Amino acid sequence: MSEFARRRTIMVDTQVRPSDVTKFPIIDAMLTIPRETFVPRALQEAAYAGENLAIAKGRTLLDPRTLAKVLEAVNIQPTDLVLDVACGLGYSSAVAAHLAEAVIALDDNSELCAEAENALSAAGADNVAVVEGTLCEGAPKHGPYDVILIQGGVEMVPDAFKDQLKDGGRIAAIFMDGRLGTVRVGLKTDGVLSWRFAFNGDAPVIDGFAKSPDFAL
């Protein structure tokens, strides 16, 4: 067993399984997919740490526990089409692709998109399409989606995302209030999106997902 494979096993045994993640496809994906190939070379030694990693300006690789619990909460099915927003170098897309029929990996950074394509190809994630576009607009051309994932913190979710979600579809986001965050899952029923608390988590707020100063609930 290679050193990175050993670290993957430790990551799953110490960060994922103890966090009430029980779905075998999630565990299998996180045991299989080489997380170290989805971070900048300088961060490879930290790839399996139990913390968020800043992998580029404005891009975060969520800690393994948070990503696994998000995937458990949205319950991706083998027939689902998934939109992965702010995919960065594509690790979350690769894991989601292990569970779904197909994944649209969206980022607005052309360099990250190119690197993500290479990393996903090397990992054999051939059911992922990397798309460059404005994050807060989603990817309407490829939708509607069964599941939307947002790889970073938000203060609000643009209406465009609700419009791109199928009825019965789920969306997961880390809502930040100052330094405190909660992961919530939205379910679209009869055109209405209702949110429920899933667990506590945090991540830096992505550009374009902050409330405007005059925003009011």
C-alpha positions in Angstrom: 0.0 0.0 0.0 1.4 3.4 -1.0 1.7 6.2 1.6 -1.2 8.2 0.1 -3.4 5.1 0.0 -2.6 4.5 3.7 -3.6 8.1 4.4 -6.8 7.7 2.5 -7.7 4.7 4.7 -6.9 6.7 7.9 -8.9 9.7 6.6 -12.0 7.5 6.1 -11.5 5.6 9.4 -10.9 8.7 11.5 -12.9 11.5 9.8 -15.6 10.0 7.7 -16.9 6.8 9.4 -17.1 8.4 12.9 -19.3 11.2 11.4 -22.3 9.0 10.8 -21.5 8.6 7.1 -22.8 5.1 6.3 -23.5 5.0 2.6 -21.1 2.6 1.1 -20.6 4.4 -2.3 -19.4 7.5 -0.4 -17.0 5.6 1.7 -15.8 3.6 -1.4 -15.3 6.8 -3.4 -13.3 8.4 -0.6 -11.2 5.3 -0.2 -10.6 5.1 -4.0 -10.1 8.6 -5.4 -6.6 10.0 -4.9 -7.3 13.3 -3.1 -3.7 14.2 -3.4 -4.0 14.7 -7.2 -6.7 17.3 -6.8 -4.6 19.8 -4.8 -1.6 21.9 -5.8 1.6 20.0 -5.6 2.8 22.2 -2.7 -0.3 21.0 -0.7 -0.1 17.3 -1.4 1.2 16.5 2.1 -1.8 18.3 3.6 -4.3 16.6 1.3 -5.7 14.3 3.9 -5.8 16.7 6.8 -9.1 17.2 8.6 -9.4 20.9 7.6 -10.4 23.1 4.7 -7.6 23.7 2.3 -7.3 27.0 0.3 -6.3 25.5 -3.1 -6.5 28.8 -5.1 -7.7 32.3 -4.7 -11.3 32.1 -3.6 -11.4 28.2 -3.8 -11.6 25.8 -0.9 -11.2 22.0 -0.8 -13.7 21.2 1.9 -12.5 19.0 4.7 -13.3 15.3 4.2 -15.9 15.1 7.0 -17.9 18.0 5.6 -17.9 16.8 2.0 -18.9 13.3 3.1 -21.7 14.5 5.3 -23.0 16.8 2.6 -23.1 13.9 0.2 -24.8 11.7 2.8 -27.4 14.5 3.3 -28.3 15.0 -0.4 -28.5 11.3 -1.1 -27.2 11.2 -4.7 -28.7 8.4 -6.7 -27.1 6.5 -9.7 -29.5 8.2 -12.1 -28.9 11.7 -10.8 -27.4 14.6 -12.7 -25.3 16.8 -10.4 -24.1 20.4 -10.6 -20.9 21.0 -8.6 -20.4 24.7 -8.2 -16.9 26.2 -7.5 -15.4 22.8 -8.2 -11.8 24.0 -8.0 -9.5 21.2 -9.0 -12.4 18.7 -9.2 -12.1 16.4 -6.1 -15.7 16.9 -5.0 -16.8 16.3 -8.6 -14.9 13.1 -8.8 -16.4 11.8 -5.6 -19.9 12.9 -6.7 -19.4 11.2 -10.0 -18.8 7.9 -8.2 -22.4 8.2 -6.9 -24.2 9.9 -9.8 -24.9 9.3 -13.5 -23.1 12.5 -14.5 -21.6 15.6 -13.0 -21.3 19.2 -14.4 -18.3 20.7 -12.7 -18.5 24.5 -12.8 -15.8 27.0 -12.1 -15.0 30.5 -13.4 -11.3 30.2 -13.2 -9.9 28.9 -16.6 -6.7 27.6 -15.1 -8.5 25.6 -12.5 -10.9 24.2 -15.1 -7.9 23.0 -17.2 -6.2 21.4 -14.2 -9.5 19.9 -13.1 -10.0 18.3 -16.5 -6.5 16.7 -16.3 -7.0 15.5 -12.7 -10.5 14.1 -13.4 -9.2 12.3 -16.6 -6.3 10.8 -14.6 -8.7 9.6 -12.0 -10.9 8.0 -14.6 -13.9 10.2 -13.8 -15.2 10.1 -17.4 -18.8 11.1 -16.4 -17.7 14.6 -15.4 -17.9 17.6 -17.7 -15.9 20.7 -16.6 -17.7 23.9 -17.6 -16.3 27.4 -17.3 -18.9 30.0 -16.3 -20.1 32.6 -13.8 -20.7 30.7 -10.6 -23.7 32.6 -9.3 -25.5 31.9 -12.6 -25.1 28.2 -12.4 -25.1 26.2 -15.7 -28.6 26.4 -17.0 -27.7 25.0 -20.4 -26.9 21.6 -18.9 -29.8 21.4 -16.4 -32.1 20.9 -14.8 -30.3 19.0 -12.0 -31.3 16.5 -9.4 -28.6 17.7 -7.0 -26.7 21.0 -6.7 -23.5 21.2 -4.5 -21.7 24.4 -3.6 -18.1 24.0 -2.7 -17.7 26.9 -0.2 -19.6 29.2 2.1 -22.6 31.3 1.1 -24.6 34.0 2.7 -27.4 33.6 0.1 -28.2 31.2 -2.8 -29.1 32.9 -6.1 -32.6 32.3 -7.4 -31.1 30.9 -10.6 -30.1 27.8 -8.6 -33.7 27.1 -7.6 -34.8 27.5 -11.3 -32.1 24.9 -12.3 -33.2 22.3 -9.8 -35.7 19.6 -10.8 -38.8 19.2 -8.7 -37.8 16.8 -6.0 -34.2 18.0 -6.4 -31.8 18.8 -3.5 -29.3 21.5 -3.0 -26.6 21.7 -0.2 -24.9 24.8 0.9 -22.8 26.0 3.9 -24.6 29.2 5.1 -22.2 31.5 6.9 -23.1 34.0 9.5 -19.9 35.7 10.4 -17.5 32.9 11.4 -20.2 30.4 12.3 -21.7 28.2 9.6 -24.5 25.6 9.2 -24.9 23.2 6.3 -28.5 23.1 5.1 -30.2 21.0 2.5 -32.9 22.5 0.3 -35.6 20.4 -1.2 -37.7 21.6 -4.2 -41.3 20.6 -4.0 -44.0 21.9 -6.3 -41.6 24.8 -7.3 -40.9 25.8 -3.7 -37.5 25.4 -2.1 -37.6 24.6 1.6 -34.4 24.4 3.7 -33.6 22.1 6.6 -30.6 22.1 9.0 -28.2 19.2 8.3 -25.1 19.9 10.5 -22.6 22.5 11.6 -19.8 23.4 9.2 -17.8 26.3 7.8 -16.0 27.5 4.7 -15.0 30.9 3.3 -17.8 32.7 1.4 -17.4 32.4 -2.3 -17.3 35.6 -4.4 -20.8 36.3 -5.7 -22.5 34.5 -2.8 -22.4 37.2 -0.2 -25.4 39.3 0.7 -25.5 42.8 -0.6 -25.3 45.5 2.1 -29.0 46.3 1.7 -30.1 42.7 1.6 -32.9 41.9 4.0 -34.8 38.7 4.8 
